[in-house]
Amino acid sequence: MDPLERGEEVRYTWAEVDLDAIAANLRALGERARSGSPGRPGGPRLMAVVKADAYGHGALEVARAALAAGASWLAVAIVEEGVALRQAGFEAPVLVLGFVPPEQAGLVVEHGLRTALYQVDLAAALSREAVRRGKPARVHVKVDTGMGRLGLTPSEVIRFIRAARSLPGLEVEGLFTHFATADNPDQSYAREQASRLGEVVRELDARGLRPLFVHAANSAAAIDLPEYAFDLVRLGIAMYGLSPAGVPAAPTGGLVLQPALNWKARFSHVKVLPPGSCVSYGCTYRTSRSTPIGTLPVGYADGFSRRWSNRGEVLVRGARVPVVGRVCMDQFMVDLSPVWREGDPVRVGEEVVLLGNQGAETISAEAWGEALDTINYEVVCLISPRVPRVYRRGGEFPEAGGGGRG
Ligand SMILES: *Cc1c(COP(=O)(O)O)cnc(C)c1O
């Protein structure tokens, strides 16, 4: 279980990613999404959103685990992320959710990626490349029902789809939208968005133009608005076991999600400083008495924010200990007084939890985000590639994974 005990060469910091938790979360979310349309056989397809290196969890490993657990689609934000999946051998359909520059149309067609589509320039470029390469370019037309980000307005959709269908090589396979407030307890705005989408779908249906896959739901909607699961649900944050609302203890309607990532480290140095000693740059912390100080080989370049200076906490021996002094680029210090015992001092190499649980204590990504005035999504995305990821499967950590993906 412990990467060092297993003889693996890793830094004295690593993130453990539990792929079983991701699989269990995905299955639970799939069940919830299916509950929204009980009459329908099979239920909506599950799309595992693995953009931004699977929210910092590792795109290739998460994609593999999600497909094995019942997902049939993958989604990324940019073309390069889709190409990386193809180069790793993934053959499942991959949708690029974000902006695709027309200059990347050749790459898209070559690798058989699907893209969001809402601009004629990209439609024309994809069609040209599809014809040139003798391969189809499949697209999901994006409609902006109230997010105000990407997409056509609902009134533009029919004309756009007609035009797109007339382009050789282009296949309009999907139609989708994105909710702005699906994590909000007040569901009225999300329902308005869904009804705008429903209206567009009805109009397309009446003209025989309805694409095969209509989709709208992100994690929050899959959980709280399963009646809008349509043909496919796009599962990101909740698949990683984190709350879509981004805040601690957000209600997930009885759904139990398991956070998949634990960020750990080991002490690189421990010493007792005399009273009046400075700790770290700027001498912003000075010991008032004899104080045991532990140094960790983790810093803001690893994603441990400098804003934790003199205010963060980590878990040592099942207890919270405070960060003292400024967080440096590659290191920071903690005051070990709360756990210091004469005769059993904390030692170099002892394990520390930065994010996750140890004993009965937990530092959640939600609490971390709230303390730093951001959300759990950003917390996990910012754990840098420099931190090796170690993967657990079948209750074990059988594969090195260490050395990571960095
Ligand atoms: C990132 C993203 C998702 C996944 O959102 P979660 O809140 O993480 O489930 C779904 N759809 C689109 C368009 C996205 O960009």
The ligand as a Gaussian input file, in Angstrom:
#p B3LYP/6-31G(d) Opt

LIG

0 1
 C      -16.365000      20.209000     -17.544000
 C      -17.669000      20.011000     -18.213000
 C      -18.569000      19.052000     -17.738000
 C      -18.361000      18.292000     -16.449000
 O      -18.797000      19.117000     -15.384000
 P      -18.815000      18.599000     -13.859000
 O      -19.451000      19.698000     -13.126000
 O      -17.382000      18.403000     -13.469000
 O      -19.564000      17.324000     -13.866000
 C      -19.723000      18.831000     -18.473000
 N      -19.989000      19.518000     -19.597000
 C      -19.146000      20.468000     -20.066000
 C      -19.502000      21.218000     -21.310000
 C      -17.978000      20.759000     -19.394000
 O      -17.162000      21.705000     -19.856000

